[in-house]
Amino acid sequence: MSQAMTAHLGLGSNLGDRRLQLEEALRRLHRREGIQLTRLSSLYETAPVGFLDQPPFLNLCAEIRTTLSPAVLLRTLLQVEQELHRVRRVRWGPRTIDVDLLLYGDRILREERLTVPHPRMTERPFVLIPLAEIAGEIPVPGTGKTVHQWRAEMGTPEDVVPLPNPLTLEQVTT
């Protein structure tokens, strides 16, 4: 393990009890050695992207402090997805849970299985809107723009709707 690093995750679910799936994913991540949840965005209901014939998603972003390397963190995220019965049948298809590594400090990584910053995060309102809540002033490495600047460029999408009663750190860390 190394020195603690701040990283940002995007989470989404559109199968089963979506809120419960997100809550359980966050709880499992927080319980893992080397991961501490520090902030959560609001919950948003969002339209699917890519494969459109599927239910709407619930999405949020989380900030963590981690001593895990990017590769080990990615493996941990994939393990949590598997534990919550994520099945990959159709690209951008329905899923119980999706956990993406969006940012890992100010690092830029281009590896076979891992690209950071997430390669499509600046194109996706369901990522940028919740991420701007918790990390708006953070520069997106390699772009010369902050999360807020990217968020402002996309305008106000109608298919990203904030929901009342967000998840709280207390709910998922106790």
LOBASE-16405 format. One record per residue (C-alpha): residue number from 1; residue in one letter; x, y, z. Coordinates in steps of 0.5 Angstrom, whole numbers. Example, Ala and Ser with C-alpha at 12.3 -4.5 7.8 and 13.67 -1.06 7.14 Angstrom:
{nr: 1 rest: a px: 25 py: -9 pz: 16}
{nr: 2 rest: s px: 27 py: -2 pz: 14}
END
This chain:
{nr: 1 rest: m px: 0 py: 0 pz: 0}
{nr: 2 rest: s px: 2 py: 7 pz: -1}
{nr: 3 rest: q px: 1 py: 14 pz: 1}
{nr: 4 rest: a px: -7 py: 16 pz: 1}
{nr: 5 rest: m px: -10 py: 19 pz: -5}
{nr: 6 rest: t px: -16 py: 22 pz: -7}
{nr: 7 rest: a px: -20 py: 19 pz: -12}
{nr: 8 rest: h px: -27 py: 19 pz: -15}
{nr: 9 rest: l px: -32 py: 14 pz: -17}
{nr: 10 rest: g px: -38 py: 14 pz: -21}
{nr: 11 rest: l px: -44 py: 9 pz: -19}
{nr: 12 rest: g px: -50 py: 7 pz: -23}
{nr: 13 rest: s px: -56 py: 2 pz: -22}
{nr: 14 rest: n px: -62 py: 0 pz: -26}
{nr: 15 rest: l px: -64 py: -7 pz: -24}
{nr: 16 rest: g px: -68 py: -9 pz: -18}
{nr: 17 rest: d px: -68 py: -4 pz: -12}
{nr: 18 rest: r px: -63 py: 1 pz: -15}
{nr: 19 rest: r px: -62 py: 5 pz: -9}
{nr: 20 rest: l px: -61 py: -1 pz: -5}
{nr: 21 rest: q px: -56 py: -3 pz: -10}
{nr: 22 rest: l px: -52 py: 3 pz: -9}
{nr: 23 rest: e px: -52 py: 3 pz: -2}
{nr: 24 rest: e px: -50 py: -4 pz: -1}
{nr: 25 rest: a px: -44 py: -2 pz: -6}
{nr: 26 rest: l px: -42 py: 4 pz: -2}
{nr: 27 rest: r px: -42 py: 0 pz: 4}
{nr: 28 rest: r px: -38 py: -6 pz: 1}
{nr: 29 rest: l px: -33 py: -1 pz: -2}
{nr: 30 rest: h px: -32 py: 3 pz: 5}
{nr: 31 rest: r px: -31 py: -4 pz: 9}
{nr: 32 rest: r px: -25 py: -6 pz: 4}
{nr: 33 rest: e px: -18 py: -4 pz: 7}
{nr: 34 rest: g px: -15 py: 2 pz: 4}
{nr: 35 rest: i px: -22 py: 5 pz: 2}
{nr: 36 rest: q px: -25 py: 11 pz: 6}
{nr: 37 rest: l px: -31 py: 14 pz: 3}
{nr: 38 rest: t px: -31 py: 22 pz: 4}
{nr: 39 rest: r px: -36 py: 25 pz: 0}
{nr: 40 rest: l px: -43 py: 23 pz: -3}
{nr: 41 rest: s px: -46 py: 27 pz: -9}
{nr: 42 rest: s px: -54 py: 27 pz: -9}
{nr: 43 rest: l px: -58 py: 22 pz: -13}
{nr: 44 rest: y px: -60 py: 23 pz: -20}
{nr: 45 rest: e px: -65 py: 19 pz: -24}
{nr: 46 rest: t px: -62 py: 19 pz: -31}
{nr: 47 rest: a px: -64 py: 16 pz: -38}
{nr: 48 rest: p px: -60 py: 10 pz: -41}
{nr: 49 rest: v px: -54 py: 12 pz: -46}
{nr: 50 rest: g px: -52 py: 8 pz: -52}
{nr: 51 rest: f px: -57 py: 2 pz: -51}
{nr: 52 rest: l px: -64 py: 5 pz: -50}
{nr: 53 rest: d px: -69 py: 0 pz: -49}
{nr: 54 rest: q px: -68 py: -1 pz: -41}
{nr: 55 rest: p px: -70 py: 2 pz: -35}
{nr: 56 rest: p px: -67 py: 9 pz: -32}
{nr: 57 rest: f px: -61 py: 9 pz: -28}
{nr: 58 rest: l px: -60 py: 12 pz: -21}
{nr: 59 rest: n px: -53 py: 15 pz: -21}
{nr: 60 rest: l px: -49 py: 18 pz: -16}
{nr: 61 rest: c px: -41 py: 20 pz: -15}
{nr: 62 rest: a px: -37 py: 19 pz: -9}
{nr: 63 rest: e px: -30 py: 21 pz: -7}
{nr: 64 rest: i px: -26 py: 16 pz: -3}
{nr: 65 rest: r px: -19 py: 16 pz: 0}
{nr: 66 rest: t px: -15 py: 10 pz: -2}
{nr: 67 rest: t px: -8 py: 7 pz: -1}
{nr: 68 rest: l px: -9 py: 2 pz: -6}
{nr: 69 rest: s px: -6 py: 3 pz: -13}
{nr: 70 rest: p px: -10 py: 5 pz: -19}
{nr: 71 rest: a px: -10 py: -3 pz: -21}
{nr: 72 rest: v px: -12 py: -6 pz: -15}
{nr: 73 rest: l px: -17 py: -1 pz: -14}
{nr: 74 rest: l px: -20 py: -2 pz: -21}
{nr: 75 rest: r px: -20 py: -10 pz: -19}
{nr: 76 rest: t px: -23 py: -8 pz: -12}
{nr: 77 rest: l px: -29 py: -4 pz: -16}
{nr: 78 rest: l px: -30 py: -10 pz: -21}
{nr: 79 rest: q px: -30 py: -15 pz: -15}
{nr: 80 rest: v px: -36 py: -11 pz: -11}
{nr: 81 rest: e px: -40 py: -11 pz: -18}
{nr: 82 rest: q px: -39 py: -19 pz: -18}
{nr: 83 rest: e px: -41 py: -19 pz: -11}
{nr: 84 rest: l px: -47 py: -15 pz: -13}
{nr: 85 rest: h px: -49 py: -20 pz: -19}
{nr: 86 rest: r px: -47 py: -15 pz: -25}
{nr: 87 rest: v px: -47 py: -19 pz: -31}
{nr: 88 rest: r px: -44 py: -16 pz: -38}
{nr: 89 rest: r px: -48 py: -18 pz: -43}
{nr: 90 rest: v px: -50 py: -12 pz: -48}
{nr: 91 rest: r px: -45 py: -6 pz: -48}
{nr: 92 rest: w px: -48 py: 0 pz: -44}
{nr: 93 rest: g px: -54 py: -5 pz: -42}
{nr: 94 rest: p px: -58 py: -6 pz: -36}
{nr: 95 rest: r px: -54 py: -7 pz: -29}
{nr: 96 rest: t px: -55 py: -8 pz: -22}
{nr: 97 rest: i px: -49 py: -4 pz: -21}
{nr: 98 rest: d px: -44 py: 0 pz: -25}
{nr: 99 rest: v px: -38 py: 3 pz: -21}
{nr: 100 rest: d px: -33 py: 7 pz: -25}
{nr: 101 rest: l px: -26 py: 10 pz: -23}
{nr: 102 rest: l px: -27 py: 17 pz: -26}
{nr: 103 rest: l px: -21 py: 20 pz: -23}
{nr: 104 rest: y px: -15 py: 18 pz: -19}
{nr: 105 rest: g px: -12 py: 24 pz: -16}
{nr: 106 rest: d px: -8 py: 28 pz: -22}
{nr: 107 rest: r px: -6 py: 22 pz: -25}
{nr: 108 rest: i px: -7 py: 20 pz: -32}
{nr: 109 rest: l px: -6 py: 13 pz: -34}
{nr: 110 rest: r px: -7 py: 9 pz: -41}
{nr: 111 rest: e px: -7 py: 2 pz: -39}
{nr: 112 rest: e px: -10 py: -4 pz: -43}
{nr: 113 rest: r px: -15 py: -5 pz: -37}
{nr: 114 rest: l px: -15 py: 2 pz: -34}
{nr: 115 rest: t px: -16 py: 9 pz: -37}
{nr: 116 rest: v px: -16 py: 15 pz: -32}
{nr: 117 rest: p px: -19 py: 20 pz: -32}
{nr: 118 rest: h px: -25 py: 16 pz: -35}
{nr: 119 rest: p px: -25 py: 17 pz: -42}
{nr: 120 rest: r px: -32 py: 19 pz: -43}
{nr: 121 rest: m px: -33 py: 22 pz: -37}
{nr: 122 rest: t px: -33 py: 29 pz: -40}
{nr: 123 rest: e px: -39 py: 27 pz: -45}
{nr: 124 rest: r px: -44 py: 24 pz: -40}
{nr: 125 rest: p px: -48 py: 29 pz: -36}
{nr: 126 rest: f px: -50 py: 23 pz: -31}
{nr: 127 rest: v px: -43 py: 23 pz: -29}
{nr: 128 rest: l px: -41 py: 31 pz: -29}
{nr: 129 rest: i px: -47 py: 33 pz: -25}
{nr: 130 rest: p px: -46 py: 29 pz: -19}
{nr: 131 rest: l px: -39 py: 30 pz: -20}
{nr: 132 rest: a px: -39 py: 37 pz: -20}
{nr: 133 rest: e px: -43 py: 37 pz: -13}
{nr: 134 rest: i px: -37 py: 34 pz: -10}
{nr: 135 rest: a px: -31 py: 36 pz: -14}
{nr: 136 rest: g px: -33 py: 42 pz: -18}
{nr: 137 rest: e px: -26 py: 45 pz: -17}
{nr: 138 rest: i px: -22 py: 39 pz: -19}
{nr: 139 rest: p px: -18 py: 40 pz: -25}
{nr: 140 rest: v px: -19 py: 34 pz: -30}
{nr: 141 rest: p px: -12 py: 32 pz: -32}
{nr: 142 rest: g px: -10 py: 33 pz: -39}
{nr: 143 rest: t px: -16 py: 37 pz: -41}
{nr: 144 rest: g px: -14 py: 44 pz: -38}
{nr: 145 rest: k px: -21 py: 45 pz: -35}
{nr: 146 rest: t px: -24 py: 43 pz: -28}
{nr: 147 rest: v px: -30 py: 39 pz: -27}
{nr: 148 rest: h px: -35 py: 45 pz: -26}
{nr: 149 rest: q px: -32 py: 48 pz: -33}
{nr: 150 rest: w px: -34 py: 41 pz: -37}
{nr: 151 rest: r px: -40 py: 41 pz: -33}
{nr: 152 rest: a px: -42 py: 48 pz: -35}
{nr: 153 rest: e px: -41 py: 47 pz: -43}
{nr: 154 rest: m px: -46 py: 41 pz: -43}
{nr: 155 rest: g px: -52 py: 46 pz: -41}
{nr: 156 rest: t px: -58 py: 43 pz: -37}
{nr: 157 rest: p px: -60 py: 36 pz: -39}
{nr: 158 rest: e px: -67 py: 35 pz: -38}
{nr: 159 rest: d px: -66 py: 27 pz: -37}
{nr: 160 rest: v px: -62 py: 28 pz: -31}
{nr: 161 rest: v px: -66 py: 29 pz: -25}
{nr: 162 rest: p px: -64 py: 30 pz: -18}
{nr: 163 rest: l px: -68 py: 26 pz: -13}
{nr: 164 rest: p px: -70 py: 28 pz: -6}
{nr: 165 rest: n px: -67 py: 24 pz: 0}
{nr: 166 rest: p px: -60 py: 23 pz: -2}
{nr: 167 rest: l px: -56 py: 17 pz: 1}
{nr: 168 rest: t px: -51 py: 20 pz: 7}
{nr: 169 rest: l px: -44 py: 18 pz: 9}
{nr: 170 rest: e px: -47 py: 16 pz: 16}
{nr: 171 rest: q px: -52 py: 11 pz: 12}
{nr: 172 rest: v px: -46 py: 7 pz: 8}
{nr: 173 rest: t px: -41 py: 8 pz: 13}
{nr: 174 rest: t px: -44 py: 5 pz: 20}
END
